[in-house]
Amino acid sequence: MLESDLMPRKHVLLVEDDLNFGSVLCRVLQREGYNVDVAANMTEAKEFLTSTRYAVVVADWRLSDGYGSVILGWAAELGAKTALMSAYLFTDARWSIVRP
C-alpha cells in the first residue's frame, strides 16, 4: 500500500463558468489527487457549499450571476481555504506589455 493511499484526499470546489477551462482545471486537480466538484455559477456553488465540506474553494472572479469573491466569503465562513482566479488580469497585463 502506498503512502498516498493512506492519506485522505482533499475535497475542492471549483467555481468556473467557462466549461472548457473548468474541465482542464478539474483534470489537473484530480491528477494531483484531489476530489473535485465543479459549479458553473454562484447558485450551484452555494448548493455545493451547503451540502459538502471543502478543504479548498477556488472561484473565478467574474461569473455569469455574480462575483467569485462572494462565494469565497461564504466558503471562508465555513472554514475552507480560498483562492480567487481571473484571466482578465493576465489579459490586461499582457496587453500593457504589448502596447508601445
HELIX and SHEET records of a PDB file:
HELIX    1   1 GLU A    3  LEU A    6  1                                   4    
HELIX    2   2 LEU A   19  ARG A   31  1                                  13    
HELIX    3   3 MET A   42  SER A   51  1                                  10    
HELIX    4   4 GLY A   68  GLU A   77  1                                  10    
HELIX    5   5 ALA A   87  VAL A   98  1                                  12    
SHEET    1   A 4 ASN A  35  ALA A  39  0                                        
SHEET    2   A 4 HIS A  11  VAL A  15  1                                        
SHEET    3   A 4 VAL A  56  ASP A  60  1                                        
SHEET    4   A 4 LYS A  81  MET A  85  1                                        
SHEET    1   B 2 ARG A  62  LEU A  63  0                                        
SHEET    2   B 2 GLY A  66  TYR A  67 -1                                        
END                                                                             
